[in-house]
Amino acid sequence: MSRVCQLTGKRANNGMAVSHAHNRNKKLQQVNLQWKRVWWPEGNRFVRLKLSTKAIKTLELKGLAAMAKDAGLNLNKF
């Protein structure tokens, strides 16, 4: 599985590492992804998702069902 958040779709960012002498090297800024078991009340079970830490914080505010609907995600497959 690729390094993509399943709810928000966040992925790696292309950037430059710039030294003090202003030498520029290409680098990837990876997303902070975590495997997380989240309780899904409508399905009455836990769902295991690969989420970014930003998505975990938003999940506490919005709820799993609302975020999955926005992402177009079918939670029955997880």
C-alpha positions, 0 to 999 in steps of 0.5 A: 500500500502506498503512503497516502492517507485513506481519509484525506488523500494526503501524500508526499510533498516534493521540496528542496533541502537547502544548505547554509551555502544554498546548495539545493538537493531534491527531497521528499517530505513524507506524510506522518502516517499511522495505522489506527483502529477507529470505532465505527458506531454505524457498523458496530465494529472497529475499522483499521485505517492508515491515517495522517496525524492531521486526519486523526485530529479532524476525526475527533471533531467531525466523526468517522462517518462524516469524513468517510462520506466526504472522502467517498470511502466505503467503510464496509471494505475495511 
